[in-house]
């Protein structure tokens, strides 16, 4: 069994190699994507953003000096009293008020405008 494991790992790496050579997707969800999305999809997007911020803040708590300002700490503080439904309404109203900026990423709207 021990001799087969390195062979299995090598085969798995070779199988994954073409996928690794693919270009990295750089499209961030923007206002056009937001408007086409259902409320459930919008909620899932914002919950995902919230989870990333929480993971980043937990990493910062272990690895960054206490008072250092990081993206995760700043975002967590700013969004502490928000909820998902309110954030959806705010993003919706921002894009409605700024129809010429539908190409602006949703994350940017959440971060800078809300």
MOPE-V264395 format. One record per run of one state. SS is the DSSP state (h for helix, s for strand, l for the rest). FROM is the first residue (numbers start at 1). LEN is the number of residues. Records with the same first field share a line. If there is no record, write none. Layout:
SS=FROM-LEN + FROM-LEN
This chain:
l=1-1 + 21-9 + 37-2 + 64-7 + 79-5 + 98-1 + 102-3 + 114-1
h=2-19 + 31-6 + 39-25 + 71-8 + 84-14 + 99-3 + 106-8
s=30-1 + 105-1
